[in-house]
Amino acid sequence: MRVVNRIHLLTVTALLLGCLLPGRSGAQEVRDTFPGIRLGLIYEAGFAPVLAIKPFTSRFGGGGVASPAEAIIARGLRYSNRFTMLDSLPASLLGEGVDYRLWDQLGTTWLLTGQVEALGEGYVLVLALHDVVYGEVREQDRFILPDPVSEHFRMAVHRVSDRVVEWIFDEPGMAASRIAFSRVLADGSIEVFVVDSDGENLRRITNKGTISKSPTWHPSGDRLAYVHYPDWEAGKIHELDFRTGRVRMLDPGREGQQVTPAYHPNGREIAFGLFGHNRTGLFSYDWELDCCLVHIQGGRWEDISPTYSPDGSRIAFNSNRLGTNIPQIYVVSSRGGQADLISPYTPGMAGYFTSPDWSPTGNRVAFHGRIQRFGRYQILVAEVAARGARVLQLTADGDNQDPSWAPDGRHLVFAGERSFGYGLFVVDAATGRIRTLVSNVRVQNPEWSPSLAESVERALRESGS
């Protein structure tokens, strides 16, 4: 994977950020310049192959599934931002068989064909990936699909889109995933919601009537932890098991307010901020063994928002140890020790950098920040190296906060504000394209799930589909 060491080929020559001072009429403009940071893309721009999807066929009772399955796969591949999609197909190409010469004349690089058949109480999709240039079937597989009324149908189809991405690029996809986030409701309460990666299937997870926030996904994708604040009480971490509906509360044996949880990649430990009368800071706890509270970092300052590296050896986190009003991003061993600053702190300048999230596929940490005391936030990405970190800026318009990486390590979801309102947005770090995921909602702390392909396949096996 080509990353930021070649980003000079892609950077934009000017870095000007338009920000609006809050609380003032007339929209006075402020220009924020991040010292040493360039507005650019993480990946080197490359050739986007042309992908066409021939309308799926059906037999043996699969007619009602072929069309919706094709539409979901097409959307997932379009949102991968890896292809130029061929949308308009001439009638001469829609008959039986594949004439590679005609597809090649349209400039097609890859062609998908599929057939859906009924299988017991479910269906099977036989999918083929054709290499048009070489005139051959490159990959072919059978995918079990449940009945369209099943809660697992859309995710089961999404995993097919991700398989196509893997076939062509040998890299993970992100269609078979969900985003959890906290939503501010009209009565002032905050509840946790989830939505599919394509913006469909929005549903509410908590209904507590107070505040539930900071959702974080278990590596299996089957569980979700969040912080619940009962009336006039300190926040406590709760975990919802989607398979059973069971909710349990973390009890580390020490009083205090628990904040910003994050699972270790091993799925057993969970790291979080803890504030109380005794020692404060970042802690980890083995939730599987229900023991072993370990202090990672702490002091007179506030250390919060831990996020693990893919191998679990390091943690990025947020700390105001340089001053209450200038939080920064640090990286430290997951067992503690000397922390290294990776956000762009400049002595004498305020700066405000928070909400780190470590990429699941490399040494990149995303966060949001601003350089002025007031102004709007932008999404930044630090490439963590042995000596310091190189920082790039991904957004330049509107207000952008709380980034979280997709399982493909290429897309980021964030809470944003645009001229047309608030919502959840997704940015592709390779092309800079931004799409609206959920509009007209005030959101906080979005968290992208890991791939749910294995979780869905396990659910299909258990249901007998």
C-alpha positions as CSV (number, residue, x, y, z in Angstrom):
1,M,0.0,0.0,0.0
2,R,1.4,3.4,-1.0
3,V,1.1,5.9,1.9
4,V,2.2,9.3,2.9
5,N,5.9,9.0,2.1
6,R,4.9,9.7,-1.5
7,I,2.2,12.3,-0.7
8,H,4.2,15.2,-2.2
9,L,2.9,14.1,-5.5
10,L,-0.6,14.8,-4.4
11,T,-0.6,17.8,-2.1
12,V,-2.5,20.9,-2.8
13,T,-0.3,24.0,-3.1
14,A,-2.4,26.2,-0.8
15,L,-3.7,25.5,2.6
16,L,-6.5,27.9,3.5
17,L,-9.2,27.0,6.0
18,G,-12.4,29.0,6.2
19,C,-13.7,29.0,9.7
20,L,-16.7,30.9,11.3
21,L,-16.4,32.3,14.7
22,P,-19.3,30.9,16.8
23,G,-21.8,33.1,18.4
24,R,-21.4,36.0,16.0
25,S,-23.7,37.2,13.3
26,G,-22.4,38.1,9.9
27,A,-20.2,35.0,9.6
28,Q,-16.9,36.6,10.2
29,E,-14.2,34.5,8.4
30,V,-11.0,33.3,10.1
31,R,-8.2,31.7,8.2
32,D,-6.6,28.8,10.1
33,T,-3.2,27.7,8.9
34,F,-1.8,24.5,10.4
35,P,2.0,24.9,10.6
36,G,3.8,22.2,8.8
37,I,0.6,20.5,7.6
38,R,-0.3,20.1,4.0
39,L,-3.8,19.6,2.6
40,G,-3.6,16.4,0.6
41,L,-4.4,12.8,0.3
42,I,-3.0,9.7,2.0
43,Y,-2.7,7.5,-1.0
44,E,-1.2,8.2,-4.4
45,A,-3.8,8.6,-7.0
46,G,-4.0,5.6,-9.4
47,F,-5.9,4.2,-12.3
48,A,-9.6,3.5,-11.4
49,P,-10.6,0.5,-13.5
50,V,-13.9,0.5,-15.2
51,L,-16.3,-2.0,-13.6
52,A,-19.6,-3.1,-15.2
53,I,-22.3,-5.3,-13.6
54,K,-24.4,-7.3,-16.0
55,P,-28.0,-7.6,-14.7
56,F,-28.2,-10.7,-12.5
57,T,-30.2,-13.6,-13.7
58,S,-32.2,-16.1,-11.7
59,R,-33.6,-19.6,-11.8
60,F,-35.4,-22.1,-9.5
61,G,-37.3,-19.3,-7.6
62,G,-34.5,-16.7,-7.2
63,G,-36.2,-14.0,-9.3
64,G,-37.2,-11.9,-6.3
65,V,-33.7,-11.7,-4.9
66,A,-31.5,-11.1,-8.0
67,S,-32.4,-7.4,-8.5
68,P,-32.1,-6.2,-4.9
69,A,-28.9,-8.2,-4.4
70,E,-27.4,-6.6,-7.6
71,A,-28.4,-3.1,-6.4
72,I,-26.8,-3.5,-3.0
73,I,-23.6,-4.9,-4.5
74,A,-23.4,-2.1,-7.0
75,R,-23.8,0.5,-4.3
76,G,-21.1,-1.1,-2.1
77,L,-18.7,-1.1,-5.0
78,R,-19.5,2.5,-5.9
79,Y,-18.9,3.6,-2.4
80,S,-15.6,1.8,-2.3
81,N,-14.3,4.7,-4.5
82,R,-12.0,2.3,-6.3
83,F,-13.8,2.0,-9.7
84,T,-15.3,3.9,-12.5
85,M,-18.7,2.4,-12.6
86,L,-20.2,1.7,-16.1
87,D,-23.9,2.6,-15.5
88,S,-25.4,2.6,-19.0
89,L,-25.3,-0.7,-20.8
90,P,-26.3,-1.2,-24.4
91,A,-29.0,-3.8,-25.1
92,S,-26.5,-5.8,-27.2
93,L,-24.6,-6.8,-24.1
94,L,-27.5,-7.9,-22.0
95,G,-28.2,-11.3,-23.7
96,E,-26.8,-14.7,-22.7
97,G,-23.1,-15.2,-22.5
98,V,-20.2,-12.7,-22.4
99,D,-18.7,-11.2,-25.5
100,Y,-15.4,-9.9,-24.2
101,R,-14.7,-8.0,-27.4
102,L,-17.8,-5.9,-27.1
103,W,-17.2,-5.2,-23.4
104,D,-13.6,-4.2,-24.2
105,Q,-14.8,-1.7,-26.8
106,L,-16.8,0.0,-24.0
107,G,-13.5,0.4,-22.0
108,T,-14.6,-2.2,-19.4
109,T,-11.8,-3.6,-17.3
110,W,-13.8,-5.9,-15.0
111,L,-17.3,-7.4,-15.4
112,L,-19.5,-9.0,-12.8
113,T,-22.1,-11.6,-13.7
114,G,-24.4,-13.3,-11.2
115,Q,-27.2,-15.8,-10.9
116,V,-29.5,-16.3,-7.9
117,E,-31.1,-19.7,-7.1
118,A,-33.4,-20.7,-4.3
119,L,-31.7,-23.0,-1.8
120,G,-33.8,-24.4,1.0
121,E,-35.1,-21.5,3.0
122,G,-32.5,-19.2,1.6
123,Y,-30.7,-18.5,-1.7
124,V,-27.3,-18.9,-3.3
125,L,-25.7,-16.3,-5.5
126,V,-23.2,-17.6,-8.0
127,L,-20.9,-14.7,-8.8
128,A,-18.2,-14.5,-11.5
129,L,-15.6,-11.8,-12.0
130,H,-14.5,-11.5,-15.6
131,D,-11.2,-10.0,-16.6
132,V,-12.3,-8.3,-19.9
133,V,-8.8,-7.4,-21.0
134,Y,-7.6,-11.1,-20.9
135,G,-11.0,-12.5,-21.8
136,E,-11.4,-14.9,-18.9
137,V,-13.2,-15.6,-15.7
138,R,-10.7,-14.5,-13.0
139,E,-12.7,-15.5,-9.9
140,Q,-15.9,-17.3,-9.1
141,D,-17.7,-18.2,-5.9
142,R,-21.0,-19.2,-4.4
143,F,-22.5,-17.0,-1.6
144,I,-25.3,-18.1,0.7
145,L,-28.0,-15.4,1.1
146,P,-30.9,-15.4,3.6
147,D,-34.4,-14.5,2.7
148,P,-34.7,-10.7,2.0
149,V,-36.9,-10.3,5.0
150,S,-34.1,-11.4,7.3
151,E,-32.2,-8.9,9.3
152,H,-29.0,-10.4,7.9
153,F,-29.9,-10.0,4.2
154,R,-28.3,-6.7,3.4
155,M,-25.1,-7.4,5.3
156,A,-24.8,-10.8,3.7
157,V,-25.0,-9.1,0.3
158,H,-22.5,-6.4,1.4
159,R,-19.9,-9.1,2.2
160,V,-20.1,-10.0,-1.5
161,S,-19.1,-6.4,-2.5
162,D,-16.1,-6.7,-0.2
163,R,-15.1,-10.0,-1.7
164,V,-15.0,-8.4,-5.1
165,V,-12.7,-5.7,-3.7
166,E,-10.4,-8.4,-2.3
167,W,-10.4,-10.3,-5.6
168,I,-9.2,-7.3,-7.5
169,F,-7.0,-5.3,-5.1
170,D,-6.1,-7.9,-2.5
171,E,-7.2,-5.4,0.2
172,P,-10.1,-5.3,2.6
173,G,-13.4,-3.7,1.7
174,M,-15.8,-1.8,4.0
175,A,-19.3,-2.5,2.7
176,A,-20.1,-5.2,5.3
177,S,-19.8,-2.9,8.3
178,R,-21.8,-0.5,10.4
179,I,-21.3,2.8,12.1
180,A,-22.4,3.4,15.7
181,F,-22.8,7.0,16.9
182,S,-24.4,9.1,19.6
183,R,-27.4,11.2,18.5
184,V,-28.6,14.3,20.3
185,L,-32.4,14.1,20.5
186,A,-35.0,16.9,20.6
187,D,-35.5,16.5,24.4
188,G,-31.8,16.9,25.1
189,S,-31.1,13.3,25.7
190,I,-28.3,11.4,23.9
191,E,-28.8,7.9,22.6
192,V,-26.7,5.4,20.6
193,F,-27.8,4.5,17.0
194,V,-26.2,2.3,14.3
195,V,-26.4,2.6,10.6
196,D,-25.1,0.5,7.7
197,S,-22.0,1.7,5.8
198,D,-24.2,2.8,2.9
199,G,-26.5,4.9,5.1
200,E,-29.4,2.3,5.2
201,N,-30.9,0.4,8.1
202,L,-30.7,3.2,10.7
203,R,-31.8,2.0,14.1
204,R,-31.8,3.0,17.7
205,I,-29.7,0.9,20.2
206,T,-30.3,2.6,23.6
207,N,-33.5,4.1,25.0
208,K,-32.4,5.3,28.5
209,G,-33.7,8.8,28.4
210,T,-30.5,10.4,29.7
211,I,-27.1,10.3,28.1
212,S,-25.5,7.3,26.4
213,K,-22.4,8.1,24.3
214,S,-18.9,7.1,23.1
215,P,-19.8,3.8,21.5
216,T,-17.0,1.4,20.6
217,W,-17.1,-2.0,18.7
218,H,-15.8,-5.3,20.0
219,P,-13.3,-6.8,17.4
220,S,-15.9,-9.5,16.7
221,G,-18.5,-6.9,15.7
222,D,-21.0,-8.8,17.9
223,R,-20.8,-6.5,20.9
224,L,-20.9,-2.7,21.4
225,A,-19.7,-0.8,24.5
226,Y,-20.8,2.7,25.4
227,V,-20.8,5.0,28.4
228,H,-24.2,5.6,30.1
229,Y,-24.7,8.5,32.4
230,P,-27.7,8.0,34.8
231,D,-29.3,11.1,36.3
232,W,-26.8,12.9,38.6
233,E,-24.4,9.9,38.5
234,A,-21.0,9.3,37.1
235,G,-20.7,7.6,33.7
236,K,-20.3,3.8,33.6
237,I,-19.3,1.6,30.7
238,H,-22.0,-0.8,29.5
239,E,-21.7,-3.5,26.9
240,L,-24.5,-4.8,24.6
241,D,-24.3,-8.2,23.1
242,F,-26.2,-8.1,19.8
243,R,-26.6,-11.9,19.7
244,T,-28.3,-12.2,23.1
245,G,-29.6,-8.7,23.8
246,R,-27.8,-8.9,27.2
247,V,-26.3,-5.8,28.7
248,R,-23.6,-5.9,31.3
249,M,-21.8,-3.1,33.2
250,L,-18.1,-2.8,33.8
251,D,-17.1,-3.0,37.4
252,P,-13.3,-2.6,37.7
253,G,-13.4,-2.4,41.5
254,R,-12.6,1.3,41.7
255,E,-15.1,4.2,42.0
256,G,-15.0,7.1,39.6
257,Q,-16.3,8.3,36.2
258,Q,-15.5,6.0,33.3
259,V,-15.2,7.6,29.9
260,T,-14.1,6.9,26.3
261,P,-13.8,3.1,26.2
262,A,-11.8,1.2,23.5
263,Y,-11.4,-2.6,23.0
264,H,-8.0,-4.2,22.7
265,P,-7.6,-6.1,19.4
266,N,-7.6,-9.3,21.5
267,G,-11.2,-8.6,22.4
268,R,-10.5,-9.4,26.1
269,E,-9.2,-6.1,27.4
270,I,-10.8,-2.7,27.3
271,A,-9.1,0.7,27.9
272,F,-10.8,3.8,29.2
273,G,-10.4,7.0,31.1
274,L,-11.2,6.9,34.8
275,F,-11.6,10.0,37.0
276,G,-12.1,9.6,40.8
277,H,-10.7,10.4,44.2
278,N,-7.7,8.1,43.8
279,R,-5.4,7.7,40.8
280,T,-6.8,9.0,37.5
281,G,-5.9,8.6,33.9
282,L,-5.9,5.8,31.4
283,F,-6.6,2.3,32.6
284,S,-7.1,-1.1,31.0
285,Y,-9.2,-4.0,32.4
286,D,-9.5,-7.6,31.4
287,W,-13.3,-7.9,31.0
288,E,-13.2,-11.6,30.1
289,L,-11.5,-12.5,33.4
290,D,-13.2,-9.7,35.2
291,C,-10.0,-8.6,36.9
292,C,-6.7,-6.8,36.6
293,L,-7.2,-3.1,36.4
294,V,-3.9,-1.7,35.0
295,H,-2.9,2.0,35.1
296,I,-1.4,3.1,31.7
297,Q,-1.0,6.9,31.9
298,G,-2.1,9.6,34.3
299,G,-1.3,12.6,36.5
300,R,-2.7,16.0,37.2
301,W,-4.0,16.3,33.7
302,E,-6.8,14.5,31.9
303,D,-5.9,11.5,29.7
304,I,-8.8,10.2,27.7
305,S,-9.9,8.7,24.3
306,P,-7.5,5.7,24.0
307,T,-7.3,3.9,20.7
308,Y,-5.2,0.8,20.0
309,S,-2.8,0.1,17.2
310,P,-3.7,-2.9,15.0
311,D,-1.4,-5.2,17.0
312,G,-2.4,-3.8,20.4
313,S,1.2,-2.8,21.3
314,R,0.5,0.9,21.3
315,I,-2.2,3.4,22.3
316,A,-2.9,6.8,20.9
317,F,-4.8,9.1,23.3
318,N,-5.8,12.6,24.1
319,S,-4.2,14.6,26.9
320,N,-4.2,18.2,28.1
321,R,-0.9,17.9,29.9
322,L,0.4,20.9,28.0
323,G,-2.4,23.1,29.3
324,T,-6.1,22.8,29.9
325,N,-7.1,24.6,26.7
326,I,-4.6,22.9,24.4
327,P,-5.3,19.2,24.3
328,Q,-3.0,17.2,22.1
329,I,-2.6,13.6,20.7
330,Y,0.1,11.3,22.1
331,V,1.2,7.7,21.5
332,V,2.5,5.4,24.2
333,S,3.1,1.7,24.8
334,S,-0.2,-0.1,25.7
335,R,1.6,-1.0,29.0
336,G,2.6,2.5,29.8
337,G,5.8,4.5,29.7
338,Q,7.0,7.6,28.0
339,A,4.4,9.2,25.7
340,D,5.3,10.8,22.4
341,L,3.5,13.8,21.0
342,I,2.2,13.3,17.4
343,S,-0.2,16.3,16.9
344,P,1.2,19.5,15.5
345,Y,1.9,21.5,18.7
346,T,3.7,24.8,18.2
347,P,4.9,26.7,21.3
348,G,3.1,30.0,21.7
349,M,0.1,28.9,19.6
350,A,-3.1,27.5,21.2
351,G,-3.9,24.5,19.0
352,Y,-6.7,22.1,19.9
353,F,-6.4,18.4,18.8
354,T,-8.6,15.6,20.1
355,S,-10.6,12.4,19.3
356,P,-7.8,10.1,17.9
357,D,-8.6,6.9,16.1
358,W,-5.9,4.4,14.9
359,S,-6.3,2.9,11.5
360,P,-6.9,-0.9,11.5
361,T,-4.5,-1.3,8.6
362,G,-1.4,0.7,9.4
363,N,0.4,3.4,11.4
364,R,-2.0,6.2,10.8
365,V,-3.9,8.0,13.5
366,A,-6.8,10.3,12.5
367,F,-8.1,13.1,14.8
368,H,-9.7,16.5,14.5
369,G,-8.2,19.9,15.4
370,R,-8.0,23.6,14.9
371,I,-5.1,26.0,15.3
372,Q,-6.9,29.1,16.6
373,R,-8.7,29.4,19.9
374,F,-11.9,29.7,18.0
375,G,-12.8,28.4,14.6
376,R,-13.8,25.2,12.9
377,Y,-12.4,21.8,13.2
378,Q,-10.8,19.8,10.4
379,I,-9.9,16.1,10.0
380,L,-6.1,15.4,10.3
381,V,-4.1,12.2,9.9
382,A,-0.7,11.6,11.4
383,E,1.6,8.9,9.9
384,V,3.2,7.6,13.1
385,A,6.9,6.7,12.5
386,A,9.9,5.8,14.6
387,R,10.8,9.5,14.8
388,G,7.9,11.8,15.1
389,A,4.8,11.9,12.9
390,R,4.0,13.5,9.5
391,V,0.5,15.1,9.6
392,L,-1.8,15.7,6.6
393,Q,-5.2,17.5,6.5
394,L,-8.1,15.7,4.8
395,T,-10.9,18.4,5.0
396,A,-11.0,22.1,4.5
397,D,-14.7,23.1,4.5
398,G,-17.3,23.2,7.2
399,D,-16.9,21.8,10.7
400,N,-15.5,18.2,11.0
401,Q,-15.1,16.2,14.2
402,D,-14.6,12.7,15.7
403,P,-13.1,10.8,12.8
404,S,-13.2,7.0,12.8
405,W,-11.6,4.6,10.3
406,A,-13.5,2.1,8.2
407,P,-12.2,-1.5,8.2
408,D,-10.5,-0.9,4.8
409,G,-8.2,1.7,6.4
410,R,-9.1,4.1,3.6
411,H,-12.4,5.7,4.5
412,L,-13.3,7.8,7.5
413,V,-16.6,8.7,9.0
414,F,-17.0,11.9,11.0
415,A,-19.6,14.2,12.5
416,G,-19.9,17.3,10.4
417,E,-21.7,20.6,9.7
418,R,-22.2,22.0,6.2
419,S,-24.2,24.9,4.8
420,F,-27.1,22.5,4.4
421,G,-27.1,21.2,8.0
422,Y,-25.6,18.7,10.3
423,G,-25.0,15.0,9.8
424,L,-22.6,12.0,9.4
425,F,-20.2,12.2,6.5
426,V,-17.7,9.8,5.0
427,V,-14.4,10.9,3.3
428,D,-12.3,8.8,1.1
429,A,-8.7,9.4,2.0
430,A,-7.5,8.3,-1.4
431,T,-9.6,10.6,-3.6
432,G,-10.9,13.3,-1.1
433,R,-14.5,12.5,-2.1
434,I,-17.0,13.2,0.7
435,R,-20.5,11.7,0.8
436,T,-23.3,12.2,3.3
437,L,-24.1,9.1,5.3
438,V,-27.0,10.4,7.5
439,S,-28.3,14.0,7.2
440,N,-30.2,16.4,9.4
441,V,-29.1,14.8,12.7
442,R,-26.8,16.1,15.4
443,V,-24.3,13.4,16.1
444,Q,-21.2,12.7,18.3
445,N,-18.5,10.1,18.5
446,P,-19.2,8.0,15.4
447,E,-17.4,4.7,15.5
448,W,-16.9,2.4,12.5
449,S,-17.2,-1.3,13.1
450,P,-14.8,-4.0,12.0
451,S,-15.9,-6.1,9.0
452,L,-19.0,-8.0,9.9
453,A,-18.6,-10.6,7.2
454,E,-17.6,-13.4,9.7
455,S,-20.3,-12.4,12.1
456,V,-23.0,-12.6,9.4
457,E,-21.7,-15.9,8.1
458,R,-21.8,-17.3,11.6
459,A,-25.4,-16.1,12.0
460,L,-26.3,-17.8,8.7
461,R,-24.8,-21.1,9.8
462,E,-26.6,-20.9,13.1
463,S,-29.9,-20.2,11.5
464,G,-29.5,-23.0,8.9
465,S,-29.6,-20.7,5.9
